[in-house]
Amino acid sequence: MTFKEFVTSLINFFDTSVIPLLFAIMFFIFLWGIFQYFFIKREDPAARSEGAQFMLWGIIGFAVVISMWGLVRLLLGSFGIGV
C-alpha cells in the first residue's frame, strides 16, 4: 500500500464514518436543547437557559463539522486526491 492509497483510505473513512457520526451527535444535542427549552423545563427560566445552551452548542458543532468537511474537500481538490 502506497502512502497516497493510505491517505485516501483514511480520508474516505473519515468522510463516510466519522463526519456523519459527528453530524448525528450535534443533531441530537440540538434536539435535546429544543426539548429542554420548550417542553421539559418550560416554567423555570434558569433551567431554560441550559436548554438554550444545548441548542447553541449544537449549532456551533454543526458549523465546526461543516467547516472541517469543507476544508478536507478543499484540500482533496487542491492536491488532486480523489476519494
N, C-alpha and C positions, 0 to 999 in steps of 0.2 A: 504494500500500500504506500503510495507516494504521499508527500506532505499535502499536496493540493487535494487529493482524494480524502485525506483525513480531515482537513479543514472543511471541505464541502459536506462530508457526512456529519461533522459536529454542528455546523450551521443548520443543516437540514433537521437535525434532532431538535435544536432549539426552536426552529421555525415551526415544526409540526407538533412538538410536545410541550415545551416549557412556556412559550408565549401564550398559547391557548389556555394553559393551566393558570397562568397569571391573570389573564382576562377573566376567567371564571371566578377566581378568588376576589378580584376587585369588584366584580359584578355582585357577588354575594355580600361583600362588605357594604356596598352601596344599598342593596336591598335591605340589609339588617338596619341600616341607619334610617331608611324610609319607614320601616315597621316600628322602630322605636319612636321616631319623631311623630308620626301620625296616629299610631294605633296603641302601642303598649304604654307609653309614658305621656299620654296626651294632656293630663291635668297638671303635671309637675313641670314648671318652667325650667328648673335647674336640671332635671333629668332629660328634658327635651334637647338641651344643648349637647348632651352626649350623642344623641341620635344625629344631630346636625354635624357633629364632628366625624361620625362614621360616614355620613354622606360626603363630606368634604374630602376625607382621606380616600374614599372610593374614587372620586373624580380625579384627585391628584394622581392616584395609582393608575387610572386609565391613561392619563396624559403621559406619565412616565413610560408605561409599557408601549404605547403607540410611538413615542419618540424613539425608544430602543429599537423597535421593529423597523421604523423608517430609517434609522441610522444604519442598521445592518443591511437593509435593502440597498441603500445608497452606496455603501462600501462594496457590496457584491457587484453592483453595476459598474462601479468605478474600476474595480480590479478585474472585471470580466469573468468572475466565478459564477457559473450557473448552478442553480440548485434544482 
